Amino acid sequence: MELQNAFVNWFRNSSPYIHAHRNKTFVISFGGEAVLAEDFDHHVHDFALLSSLGIRLVLVHGIRPQIDQRLSRLNAPARFHHNLRITDDLALQCAKESAGLVRVEIEALLSMGLANSPMAGSGLKVASGNFVTAKPLGVIAGVDYCHTGEVRRIDSKAIQLQLEQKNVVLISPIGYSPTGEIFNLSAEQVATEIAIALKAEKLILLTEQSFQNPDNDQPVRQITTDEADLFLQNHPNIADVLALPLKAAIQSCQSGVNRVHLIDRTVDGALLLELFSHDGVGTLISSTPFEALRPATLSDIGGILELIKPLEQQGKLAKRSREKIEMEISDYVVLERDGLIIGCMALHSDEQAGFGAIACLAVHPDYQGSARGKRLFEHVHQKAKQLKLKKLFVLSTQTAHWFIEKGFQPSTIASLPESLKVLYNPERNSKVLCNIID
């Protein structure tokens, strides 16, 4: 029974993410190492699940180890400079063979539909094509990169057409020039340029290890592009398996991609845990802070109601209708975390009479104990000062001590302004608290 309850609770908690992700475009990039791994079929099952939930998927795979294996069998060296392959004629032939084989293997796995398997009934259709136009990287600092190229243009319209037909788009790190030349490309660059061209909601990079701060060995869960750029400056010797995805994330966010996720592909189910749980297991990178305090809008009403409903049932908050919140929405501020409302508070003010009433303080249970309530209160208190209010009132049944710690003093019903006195509900028997604003 306990296991059943845990599953039910997880499934319910994932529902906001299911709604938020539906019909959004996600670009997922993974290296050739992931394809060679024994558990790669687990990733494919997760891709299929995302598609079945209405997510528009573009998959970009790497082929570096596959090329190296072919070169090794031919007793030819794998040559790199600044982490870019020098693709001579032989390496290009190996790249073409590797790209074709890996693409076919992935298509086969995505086409599985055996009964009693995770892919049963998926009915996925996979589309590939010459979506990437490339140009030669050329000679840099005296080094001729031969057939190594860089992205020149992405045929976003063709990709969008495939996505609109509910196809999963699979793209190899191979590009073509208008003159028919073939170039070996960086998978991270291809994924980045595709995410930018499609204005994707998310770019997801499946990495070979988790992102941990080398200064304290603690996992990095959220980071802005400015913080990521500073991190790379302060850690110039960080391994390429982290440096390259970080640089791709910074470029993507600065070019309009809302969110970039770095996820350790060696963790089973990490993709699902990152996308459908509150805190995830990877690293989220965005241009703006992951969690923001801002004025509420009408589109937040559903999130506010969902947040305060349990507190109303427990008697901690007075019941409010959707209509009442809608009429007073300009009084509310919310804490938003990756599209979800995790905290709210209202300041109902009477500027002419010089007082205000704090109401509807709520923080999601999963995010309590981290000073978020204090952050909301300090914001509202500052707003009261800006409005030049002289007094703040609070009616509280179970959080009186919290407000007393913030400088409020016990008061009486008689001290309430008439407009608040008529709203007082004797059945709730709320304590009256008052704060004199300096």
N, C-alpha and C positions, 0 to 999 in steps of 0.2 A: 504493500500500500504506500509506503514511504517513497519508493522508487516511482510509483505511478504519480504521486503528488508532485514530485520533483519535475517529472516530464511535463505534466500539465502546466505547472507554473512557468517553466522555461518556454513552453509553446505559447502561452498567453503573453509573456513578456516580449516574445519575438514579434508579435503581431504588428506593433508600430513600425518596425523595420521592414516587414514584408510589404506593408502599405507604402512606406516611403520609397522603397527601391523599385516598385513595379513600374515598368515602362521606362526606366532609366537606362542609360548606356554605360556599361562598365567595360573598360579595356583591361585585360588581365595578361600580364607578361610573366613567363617562366623560362628558366634556362634549360639547356640541353641536359644538364645534370638531373633535373626533375623528371625528364622523359626516361632517362636510363634507370631511375630508382624503381625498386620492386613495388613500392606502393603508389606508383603513378596512376593506376586505375582508380584509386580513391579520389584523387584530384579530379579525374574525369567525371566520376559520379557526382562530385560536388558541383562541377560546371553544369552538368545536366539538371541538377536540382535548381540551381540559380535560374536557368533558362525556363524551367517549368513554373517558376514563381513570377514570370513575366519580365525578367531582367534581360535587356538586349546585350548580348555578349560578343565582344571581339577578343579572340585569343591570339597572342603573339608568342611564338616559341623560339627558343635559342637552339643553336647547333654547334657550339664551340667544342664540347668534348667529342662529338661525333666526327667532326673534321679532324681533330687531333688523332683519333683512333685510326682513321683512314691513312693519314700521313705516316703514322707510326708503322702501319703494315707495309707501307711502301718505302720504309727506311728514309723518309724525308723529314727534315726538321720543321717544327711549327715555329714560325718566326713572328715576334710581336715587337711593337715599339709603342711606349706609352699606353699599354694595355689594348692596342688595336692590332689586329692581325695584318701582317703584310701578305696580301693574297696574290701570290704568283699564279701562273697558269695551272700548275698542279693543285695548288690549294683551292683554286676556283672550281676545278673539276670535283674535288672532294666536297666542297661546299654545296654544289648543285646536287650531288648524290645524297648528301646528308639531309638537305632540305626536303628532297622528294621522299626519302624513306621516312623521316620523322613525320612529315605531313600525312602520309598514308597511314602510319601507325596510329596517329591521333584520330584521324577520321574513322578508322576501324573501331577504336574504342568508343567514340561518340555514337557510333551506329549500332552498338550492341543493344539487343532487346530481349535477352533471355528471360524466361519466366523465373520468378524467385530471385532475381538479381536486382540491385539498385537501379539498373537501367531499364527494367521492365516497363513497357508502355510509354517510354519517353518520346519515341518518334522524332528524334532530333534530325534536322537537316543541316548539313555543313556546307558552307560556301567558301571557296578559295578563289584567288585570281590575281591578276597583275595590278593591284591597287596602289603599288608604291613605285613612283618614278624617282630614279636616283641619278647621281652624278659622281664622277671619280673624286676621291679625296685628294689625289694628286701627290705632289712632292712637298713635304713639309720638313723644314730644317735639314734639307739634304736627303731625307728618307723618302724613297718612292714606295707608296703603298700599293702600287699596281692595281689590282681589281677590287680593292677595298673602296667602298663608296660611302656617301652620306645621302640622306633623304633630300630630295629636291621638291617633291610634291606628293600629296596624298589625294587619291580620288575619293573624296569623302562622299560625294553623291552616289557613287556606285556602292560603297559600303552601306550607306543609309538605306538604299533600295533593298539590299539583302536583309538588313535588320528589320525593315518594315514587313518583309515576307516571313518574319519569325525564324530566319536562319541564324545559326551560329557562324560567325565569320572567323576563319582560321587563316592567319597570315604568317608566312615564313620571313626570316630576315634576309630576303633577297630582293634587290631592286633592279629595274630595267630602265635603260635610257631610250629616248625617242629614236636613236639610231640602232637599237637592238642589242646593245651591250648589256652584260649581266654584271652586277656588283654584289659583293658580300657586305652586309650591313650589320651594324650593332643592333641586337634585339631591343635593348633598352631605348635606343634612339628611335627605332621604328615605333615602339609602343607609345613613346612620348609624343611623337609627331601625330600619330593617329588619334590619341586622346585629345590633343589640342585641336586638330582639324574637325573632329566630331563634336567638340564642346562637351566631352563626356562628363558625366556626373562624378565618376571615380576612375582613377588609374590605380590598379592593384599590381604590385610587384612582388612576386613570390621569390623570396631571397633564400640564400643557402644558410643563413644564420640569423638569429634575432638581433635587433639593434639595442646594444647595451652601451651605456656611457663608460668608457675605459677608465675614467677617473674614480668611479665608485662601484663599477660592475652592476649597476642597477638598470633594469630595463627602461627604455624611453618609450612612453606610451603616447604622448602628444608633443608636437613641436611645430612651431611656425616656420615659414620659409626663412625669415630673418635669423631665427635661432639655429636653423639647420646650416645656413651659410656661415654663421659664426662658429658653429661646431667644426665644420670642415677646415676653417682657417686655423682653429686652435689645435686640430688633430690632423696635420698634413700627411702623416704616415699611416692613417687608418686603412685597413684592407680594402681592396677594390670591390669585394663582394658587398660592402656597405657604402663605399664612397660613390660608386656608379649609380646605384639606386637613389641615393640622396640627391645627387646632382640632377637626375632625371625628375625627381619629385619637385625640386625647386623650379626647374624650367617649366614643368607642367602647370604648377600653381600660379606662377607669374604670368602664364599665358592663358589663364582662364579656367583651368580645371579646378573644380571646387575642392576635391579631397584626393589625396594620394595615400595609399596604405602600403606599408612595408610589412610583409607577413612571412614568418619563418615557415617555409614549405615542409620542413621535417616534422612539424607538429601535426599530428593527425587531426583533421577537422578544423584546422586553424582558420581557413577561409570562412567557414560558417560561423565559428565563434567570433570572428572579427566583425562580421557583417550583421549578426543577429543577436548580439548580447550587448549589455549596457557599456561595458568597458573594453570588450574585445581582448585580443591577445597579441596584437601587432603594434605597429607604430603609425599613428595618424599624422599626416603633414598637411597643413593648410596655410593660406596666406594670412588669414585672420585667426585670432585665438579660437581654439576648439570649443571653448565655453564662453558665452558672452552674456552680459547683463544689458538689457535694452528695454525701451518702452514696449508695452504689449500692443498688438494689432488685432483686428477682428479675426484674422486667421488663427490666432492663438487660443480662441475661446474653447475649442474642443480639448486642447491640451491642458488648459487650466481646469476645466471641469473634471477631466480624468485624474488630475493631480489632487484636487481637493475632495473628491467624492469619498475616499476612505476616511478622511478626517471628519467629514460631516457625519458619516455613519457612526464614528466613535464619539461624537459630541464635542470634538475639539474646535470645530468651526460651525458657525451658523450656516444653515442651508441657503444657497443662492441659486436662483434660476438662471438659465442661459440668457434670458431677456435682460435681467438685472445687470449681469456682467457685461453684456453688449452695450447697454446704456452707459456704463461706467468704465468702459475699457480704457479710456485715456488716463484713468487713475492708477492703472496697473503697470507694474514692471515685472519682467520675467527673466529667469535664467534659462538660456537655451544651450543645450549640449548636443551637437551634431544633429540638429533638426528636431530634438525632443525637448519639451518643456519640463525641466526638473525642479523649478522653484518659481514662486511668485509672491508678490506682496502688493497691497493697494494703499494709497494715501488719498482719502477723501477729504478735500480741503474746503474751507470757507474763508477765502482771503479777506472778505469784508469784515467778518467777525474776528479774524485773526487766529483761527484754530484749525486743527486737522485731526483726523481719526485714522489710525493705522488698522488695517484689516487684512484678512485672508492671507496670513503668512503660512506658506506651505513649502516644504522641501521633500522631494521624493525619498522614500526610505533608504534606497541604495546609495544616496549621496548625502546623508546626514552625518554630522560629526566632523565636517570639514570646513566649518566656518562659513558655509554658504548662506545660512540664515543671517549671520552677522553682516555679510556683504550686502544682502538685500536691505537690511535695516539701515546700514550706514548710507546707502544710496538714497533711501526715502527720507532719512533725517536731513541729509544735505539738501534735498529738494525742498523740504519744509523751510529750511533756512533761506533758500533762494526766494521762496514765496513770501518771506518775512512773517511767517506764522509765529505766534507767541506761545501757543500751547499745543501739545500733542496728547491725544487720548487713546487708550486701548481698552477694549472690553475682552477679558480673557477668562476662560474656565480652567485651563490646565497648563498654561505657559506663563503665569504671572511672574514667577521667580526669574524666568529668562529675561523678561522686560525690566524687572527691578535691577538685575545685573547691568542693564544698559542705561540706568539712570532714572527710571520711572519710579514714582512714589505712589503708594496706595491712596486712593481717593474715595469719594462717595458718589452715589447716584445724583444727589442734590447738586454736586459741583458740575455736572454735565451741562453743556449748552442745550437749549430747548430742542434743537433739531436732532441731537443725539439722544436726549432723554426720551423722546417719543418712540425711538427705535429700540429702546431697552426692553429685553424680553425677561420678565421675572422668572419664568420657568427655567431658563438657562442659568439664572443666578450668577451671571458673570461678575468677576471682580473688576472694579474700575481703577485704572491706573492713569497717572498724569505725568507729563514731562514738560518742564518749563524750558523753552528754547532760549539760550543765551543770545 
